[in-house]
Structure formats: structure tokens, C-alpha cells
Amino acid sequence: MLSLVEFEPHAVVEPHSHPHEQMGMLLEGELTFTIGGQTRKVVPGEMWRIPGNVVHSATAGPTKVKALDVFCPVRDDYR
């Protein structure tokens, strides 16, 4: 399942987990991810992978963020 996600500057995605594997690519802006206790900054063109059931969070940088998220299997809340 593909999802186009947009965040306002400095938006925060609180720590959470879900059973779905999640991968993504940053298209615009800057995101700082914490995935399983490891933090890294992502810039356009870079990708990430979050295994299922791993706690993760994200914070947008100073400009609007646009990212492509991929979930497997399809999330029920997106059906």
C-alpha cells in the first residue's frame, strides 16, 4: 500500500508502533526519525525501513515535508 504523506514544518509524529512493515522515501523537506532507539536525519531521495512492531517517531524540519510511505500488509485504517 502506498501513501503520500505531508507534514507542516516542525510537525511531530509521537512514538508508536504497528504490526505492518513500513518503508518510505522523502520527497521534500527534512525528517528526523527515531526507529528502535536509533535517530537519523533523512533528506530528499533517502529512504527508511521500519520493521513491524518497532517503536518509531519523527519530527519534521523547518520546511513542509512530503514523503511516500509503503506499508505491508495493507493497513486496515487505510482501506
Rosetta constraint file for C-alpha pairs under 8 A:
AtomPair CA 1 CA 70 HARMONIC 5.48 0.50
AtomPair CA 1 CA 71 HARMONIC 5.24 0.50
AtomPair CA 1 CA 72 HARMONIC 6.53 0.50
AtomPair CA 1 CA 73 HARMONIC 7.33 0.50
AtomPair CA 1 CA 74 HARMONIC 5.36 0.50
AtomPair CA 1 CA 75 HARMONIC 7.80 0.50
AtomPair CA 2 CA 68 HARMONIC 6.86 0.50
AtomPair CA 2 CA 69 HARMONIC 5.71 0.50
AtomPair CA 2 CA 70 HARMONIC 4.65 0.50
AtomPair CA 2 CA 71 HARMONIC 6.71 0.50
AtomPair CA 3 CA 68 HARMONIC 5.75 0.50
AtomPair CA 3 CA 69 HARMONIC 5.03 0.50
AtomPair CA 3 CA 70 HARMONIC 6.36 0.50
AtomPair CA 4 CA 66 HARMONIC 7.18 0.50
AtomPair CA 4 CA 67 HARMONIC 5.90 0.50
AtomPair CA 4 CA 68 HARMONIC 4.72 0.50
AtomPair CA 4 CA 69 HARMONIC 6.31 0.50
AtomPair CA 5 CA 65 HARMONIC 7.94 0.50
AtomPair CA 5 CA 66 HARMONIC 5.69 0.50
AtomPair CA 5 CA 67 HARMONIC 5.19 0.50
AtomPair CA 5 CA 68 HARMONIC 6.15 0.50
AtomPair CA 5 CA 69 HARMONIC 7.02 0.50
AtomPair CA 6 CA 64 HARMONIC 7.24 0.50
AtomPair CA 6 CA 65 HARMONIC 5.41 0.50
AtomPair CA 6 CA 66 HARMONIC 4.50 0.50
AtomPair CA 6 CA 67 HARMONIC 6.46 0.50
AtomPair CA 7 CA 11 HARMONIC 6.03 0.50
AtomPair CA 7 CA 60 HARMONIC 6.89 0.50
AtomPair CA 7 CA 64 HARMONIC 5.82 0.50
AtomPair CA 7 CA 65 HARMONIC 4.95 0.50
AtomPair CA 7 CA 66 HARMONIC 6.61 0.50
AtomPair CA 8 CA 60 HARMONIC 7.30 0.50
AtomPair CA 8 CA 63 HARMONIC 7.06 0.50
AtomPair CA 8 CA 64 HARMONIC 4.77 0.50
AtomPair CA 8 CA 65 HARMONIC 6.44 0.50
AtomPair CA 9 CA 60 HARMONIC 5.72 0.50
AtomPair CA 9 CA 61 HARMONIC 5.77 0.50
AtomPair CA 9 CA 62 HARMONIC 4.90 0.50
AtomPair CA 9 CA 63 HARMONIC 4.67 0.50
AtomPair CA 9 CA 64 HARMONIC 4.83 0.50
AtomPair CA 9 CA 65 HARMONIC 7.04 0.50
AtomPair CA 10 CA 59 HARMONIC 6.17 0.50
AtomPair CA 10 CA 60 HARMONIC 4.60 0.50
AtomPair CA 10 CA 61 HARMONIC 5.27 0.50
AtomPair CA 10 CA 62 HARMONIC 5.81 0.50
AtomPair CA 10 CA 63 HARMONIC 7.55 0.50
AtomPair CA 11 CA 59 HARMONIC 5.76 0.50
AtomPair CA 11 CA 60 HARMONIC 5.18 0.50
AtomPair CA 11 CA 61 HARMONIC 7.87 0.50
AtomPair CA 12 CA 57 HARMONIC 7.69 0.50
AtomPair CA 12 CA 58 HARMONIC 5.93 0.50
AtomPair CA 12 CA 59 HARMONIC 4.53 0.50
AtomPair CA 12 CA 60 HARMONIC 6.49 0.50
AtomPair CA 13 CA 57 HARMONIC 5.33 0.50
AtomPair CA 13 CA 58 HARMONIC 5.02 0.50
AtomPair CA 13 CA 59 HARMONIC 6.23 0.50
AtomPair CA 14 CA 56 HARMONIC 7.90 0.50
AtomPair CA 14 CA 57 HARMONIC 5.29 0.50
AtomPair CA 14 CA 58 HARMONIC 7.02 0.50
AtomPair CA 15 CA 55 HARMONIC 6.09 0.50
AtomPair CA 15 CA 56 HARMONIC 5.15 0.50
AtomPair CA 15 CA 57 HARMONIC 4.41 0.50
AtomPair CA 15 CA 58 HARMONIC 7.81 0.50
AtomPair CA 16 CA 55 HARMONIC 5.15 0.50
AtomPair CA 16 CA 56 HARMONIC 5.64 0.50
AtomPair CA 16 CA 57 HARMONIC 6.61 0.50
AtomPair CA 17 CA 52 HARMONIC 7.30 0.50
AtomPair CA 17 CA 53 HARMONIC 5.15 0.50
AtomPair CA 17 CA 54 HARMONIC 5.50 0.50
AtomPair CA 17 CA 55 HARMONIC 4.61 0.50
AtomPair CA 17 CA 56 HARMONIC 6.33 0.50
AtomPair CA 18 CA 52 HARMONIC 5.97 0.50
AtomPair CA 18 CA 53 HARMONIC 5.05 0.50
AtomPair CA 18 CA 54 HARMONIC 7.35 0.50
AtomPair CA 19 CA 52 HARMONIC 4.46 0.50
AtomPair CA 19 CA 53 HARMONIC 4.87 0.50
AtomPair CA 20 CA 51 HARMONIC 7.29 0.50
AtomPair CA 20 CA 52 HARMONIC 4.70 0.50
AtomPair CA 20 CA 53 HARMONIC 7.21 0.50
AtomPair CA 20 CA 71 HARMONIC 6.08 0.50
AtomPair CA 20 CA 72 HARMONIC 5.47 0.50
AtomPair CA 20 CA 73 HARMONIC 5.94 0.50
AtomPair CA 20 CA 74 HARMONIC 7.69 0.50
AtomPair CA 20 CA 75 HARMONIC 7.11 0.50
AtomPair CA 21 CA 49 HARMONIC 7.56 0.50
AtomPair CA 21 CA 50 HARMONIC 5.86 0.50
AtomPair CA 21 CA 51 HARMONIC 4.70 0.50
AtomPair CA 21 CA 52 HARMONIC 4.40 0.50
AtomPair CA 21 CA 71 HARMONIC 5.70 0.50
AtomPair CA 21 CA 72 HARMONIC 5.35 0.50
AtomPair CA 21 CA 73 HARMONIC 7.33 0.50
AtomPair CA 22 CA 49 HARMONIC 5.80 0.50
AtomPair CA 22 CA 50 HARMONIC 5.00 0.50
AtomPair CA 22 CA 51 HARMONIC 6.45 0.50
AtomPair CA 22 CA 52 HARMONIC 7.19 0.50
AtomPair CA 22 CA 69 HARMONIC 6.86 0.50
AtomPair CA 22 CA 70 HARMONIC 5.58 0.50
AtomPair CA 22 CA 71 HARMONIC 4.64 0.50
AtomPair CA 22 CA 72 HARMONIC 6.68 0.50
AtomPair CA 23 CA 47 HARMONIC 7.18 0.50
AtomPair CA 23 CA 48 HARMONIC 5.44 0.50
AtomPair CA 23 CA 49 HARMONIC 4.30 0.50
AtomPair CA 23 CA 50 HARMONIC 6.12 0.50
AtomPair CA 23 CA 69 HARMONIC 5.84 0.50
AtomPair CA 23 CA 70 HARMONIC 5.06 0.50
AtomPair CA 23 CA 71 HARMONIC 6.58 0.50
AtomPair CA 24 CA 47 HARMONIC 5.41 0.50
AtomPair CA 24 CA 48 HARMONIC 5.40 0.50
AtomPair CA 24 CA 49 HARMONIC 6.71 0.50
AtomPair CA 24 CA 67 HARMONIC 6.89 0.50
AtomPair CA 24 CA 68 HARMONIC 5.33 0.50
AtomPair CA 24 CA 69 HARMONIC 4.29 0.50
AtomPair CA 24 CA 70 HARMONIC 5.73 0.50
AtomPair CA 25 CA 44 HARMONIC 7.44 0.50
AtomPair CA 25 CA 45 HARMONIC 6.28 0.50
AtomPair CA 25 CA 46 HARMONIC 5.71 0.50
AtomPair CA 25 CA 47 HARMONIC 4.28 0.50
AtomPair CA 25 CA 48 HARMONIC 6.61 0.50
AtomPair CA 25 CA 67 HARMONIC 5.75 0.50
AtomPair CA 25 CA 68 HARMONIC 5.32 0.50
AtomPair CA 25 CA 69 HARMONIC 6.77 0.50
AtomPair CA 26 CA 30 HARMONIC 7.61 0.50
AtomPair CA 26 CA 31 HARMONIC 7.95 0.50
AtomPair CA 26 CA 42 HARMONIC 7.08 0.50
AtomPair CA 26 CA 43 HARMONIC 6.34 0.50
AtomPair CA 26 CA 44 HARMONIC 4.75 0.50
AtomPair CA 26 CA 45 HARMONIC 5.69 0.50
AtomPair CA 26 CA 46 HARMONIC 5.92 0.50
AtomPair CA 26 CA 47 HARMONIC 6.45 0.50
AtomPair CA 26 CA 65 HARMONIC 7.80 0.50
AtomPair CA 26 CA 66 HARMONIC 6.43 0.50
AtomPair CA 26 CA 67 HARMONIC 4.43 0.50
AtomPair CA 26 CA 68 HARMONIC 6.46 0.50
AtomPair CA 27 CA 44 HARMONIC 4.89 0.50
AtomPair CA 27 CA 45 HARMONIC 6.15 0.50
AtomPair CA 27 CA 65 HARMONIC 7.56 0.50
AtomPair CA 27 CA 66 HARMONIC 5.38 0.50
AtomPair CA 27 CA 67 HARMONIC 5.10 0.50
AtomPair CA 27 CA 68 HARMONIC 7.11 0.50
AtomPair CA 28 CA 43 HARMONIC 7.56 0.50
AtomPair CA 28 CA 44 HARMONIC 5.40 0.50
AtomPair CA 28 CA 64 HARMONIC 7.28 0.50
AtomPair CA 28 CA 65 HARMONIC 5.24 0.50
AtomPair CA 28 CA 66 HARMONIC 4.92 0.50
AtomPair CA 28 CA 67 HARMONIC 6.82 0.50
AtomPair CA 29 CA 43 HARMONIC 6.66 0.50
AtomPair CA 29 CA 44 HARMONIC 6.58 0.50
AtomPair CA 29 CA 60 HARMONIC 7.63 0.50
AtomPair CA 29 CA 61 HARMONIC 6.72 0.50
AtomPair CA 29 CA 62 HARMONIC 7.82 0.50
AtomPair CA 29 CA 63 HARMONIC 5.63 0.50
AtomPair CA 29 CA 64 HARMONIC 5.73 0.50
AtomPair CA 29 CA 65 HARMONIC 4.49 0.50
AtomPair CA 29 CA 66 HARMONIC 6.69 0.50
AtomPair CA 30 CA 41 HARMONIC 7.14 0.50
AtomPair CA 30 CA 42 HARMONIC 5.86 0.50
AtomPair CA 30 CA 43 HARMONIC 5.04 0.50
AtomPair CA 30 CA 44 HARMONIC 7.04 0.50
AtomPair CA 30 CA 60 HARMONIC 5.93 0.50
AtomPair CA 30 CA 61 HARMONIC 4.98 0.50
AtomPair CA 30 CA 62 HARMONIC 7.67 0.50
AtomPair CA 30 CA 63 HARMONIC 7.33 0.50
AtomPair CA 30 CA 65 HARMONIC 6.40 0.50
AtomPair CA 31 CA 41 HARMONIC 5.77 0.50
AtomPair CA 31 CA 42 HARMONIC 5.24 0.50
AtomPair CA 31 CA 43 HARMONIC 6.84 0.50
AtomPair CA 31 CA 58 HARMONIC 6.43 0.50
AtomPair CA 31 CA 59 HARMONIC 5.64 0.50
AtomPair CA 31 CA 60 HARMONIC 4.61 0.50
AtomPair CA 31 CA 61 HARMONIC 5.78 0.50
AtomPair CA 31 CA 65 HARMONIC 7.48 0.50
AtomPair CA 32 CA 39 HARMONIC 6.90 0.50
AtomPair CA 32 CA 40 HARMONIC 5.65 0.50
AtomPair CA 32 CA 41 HARMONIC 4.26 0.50
AtomPair CA 32 CA 42 HARMONIC 6.11 0.50
AtomPair CA 32 CA 58 HARMONIC 5.46 0.50
AtomPair CA 32 CA 59 HARMONIC 5.22 0.50
AtomPair CA 32 CA 60 HARMONIC 6.47 0.50
AtomPair CA 32 CA 61 HARMONIC 7.42 0.50
AtomPair CA 33 CA 38 HARMONIC 7.98 0.50
AtomPair CA 33 CA 39 HARMONIC 5.48 0.50
AtomPair CA 33 CA 40 HARMONIC 5.50 0.50
AtomPair CA 33 CA 41 HARMONIC 6.27 0.50
AtomPair CA 33 CA 42 HARMONIC 7.44 0.50
AtomPair CA 33 CA 56 HARMONIC 7.16 0.50
AtomPair CA 33 CA 57 HARMONIC 5.79 0.50
AtomPair CA 33 CA 58 HARMONIC 4.39 0.50
AtomPair CA 33 CA 59 HARMONIC 6.66 0.50
AtomPair CA 34 CA 38 HARMONIC 5.27 0.50
AtomPair CA 34 CA 39 HARMONIC 4.16 0.50
AtomPair CA 34 CA 40 HARMONIC 6.59 0.50
AtomPair CA 34 CA 56 HARMONIC 5.39 0.50
AtomPair CA 34 CA 57 HARMONIC 5.31 0.50
AtomPair CA 34 CA 58 HARMONIC 6.27 0.50
AtomPair CA 35 CA 39 HARMONIC 6.43 0.50
AtomPair CA 35 CA 50 HARMONIC 6.80 0.50
AtomPair CA 35 CA 54 HARMONIC 7.04 0.50
AtomPair CA 35 CA 55 HARMONIC 6.25 0.50
AtomPair CA 35 CA 56 HARMONIC 4.40 0.50
AtomPair CA 35 CA 57 HARMONIC 6.73 0.50
AtomPair CA 36 CA 54 HARMONIC 5.76 0.50
AtomPair CA 36 CA 55 HARMONIC 5.54 0.50
AtomPair CA 36 CA 56 HARMONIC 6.12 0.50
AtomPair CA 37 CA 55 HARMONIC 7.92 0.50
AtomPair CA 37 CA 56 HARMONIC 7.79 0.50
AtomPair CA 42 CA 46 HARMONIC 6.04 0.50
AtomPair CA 42 CA 47 HARMONIC 7.43 0.50
AtomPair CA 50 CA 54 HARMONIC 6.78 0.50
AtomPair CA 50 CA 56 HARMONIC 7.72 0.50
AtomPair CA 60 CA 64 HARMONIC 7.52 0.50
AtomPair CA 60 CA 65 HARMONIC 6.59 0.50
AtomPair CA 61 CA 65 HARMONIC 7.72 0.50
AtomPair CA 71 CA 75 HARMONIC 6.93 0.50
AtomPair CA 74 CA 78 HARMONIC 7.36 0.50
AtomPair CA 74 CA 79 HARMONIC 7.64 0.50
AtomPair CA 75 CA 79 HARMONIC 6.90 0.50
